[in-house]
Amino acid sequence: MDRDTFKNRLETAGKTAVDFARKFVWNKLSDNLIFVIQPNSLEISEYLNETEKQNLRERISELDEQLNLEEAIDRLFLNEKVPVWIDCSVIKSKKNHSVIQLLTSRRFRTDSELHHQSELYPPFHVNIQNPPYFDIDSKEKFEANWRYKKIQFAWNMYKAKRRLKRMLNEKYQKENYWNVFEDYCEKLDKAEQFELSNNLKEAKKYINGLTDGWHDYLEKIKQIKIDHESSLKPDDLITLNYLIKEVEKKINAR
């Protein structure tokens, strides 16, 4: 690859990254681009050749340094080789420029060996980095400068952790009660016998844990009673009747 080809691909990837980011962030993004090079790892691994090791040392010495187009090319185009892959994304919005992060492989290769050949500008791949607290299902846009809003970031992370904890608790409880309820129905279906006190205790837990699908549960419980009423011991029949009564109460209360 020659320098002009790499320059054209970097320019195209940068502009595409800005257009892509506009779909996700609410900030007004400038078309004037500044670049920041970020190696995917700062470890000087043994499998790197000497040129790659030296380049990595230089990149480490100027982390977060903002570069113009030509300066970025000087650091990424070495003897007609470039990083085997480069992820390109907007990480900051300023009034007069947008900052593009170039997350790069530490390995340098020729054009035919580059990743993302199916895209228009190998080795570049355009993406956007969502804030870790952002709900991926949300239709809202987020702040492009979220990395640099320290207080706001900390507060949003706190809220996200609470939201995640609540969601996991609800998910765990729902799945747990559903699995236990299914297991209990399966045992009743096989006419296996239990002590009355344990049956009622567990039955209350199932009912308190269930959050939806009441009609389906009621239908299943009633069918178990119809199919096995003659073979169930009195204690198990009492438990079934208790379940039916409590589920009906839940349905009527909704």
Secondary structure by P-SEA (a helix, b strand, c coil): ccaaaaaaaaaaaaaaaaaaaaaccccccccbbbbbbbcccccccccccaaaaaaaaaaaacccccccaaaaaaacccccccccbbbbbbccccccbbbbbbcccccccccccccccccccccbbbbbbccccccccccbbbbcccccaaaaaaaaaaaaaaaaaaaaaaaaaaaaaaaaaaaaaaaaaabbbbbaaaaaaaaaaaaaacccaaaaaaaaaaaaaaaccccccaaaaaaaaaaaaaaaaaaaac
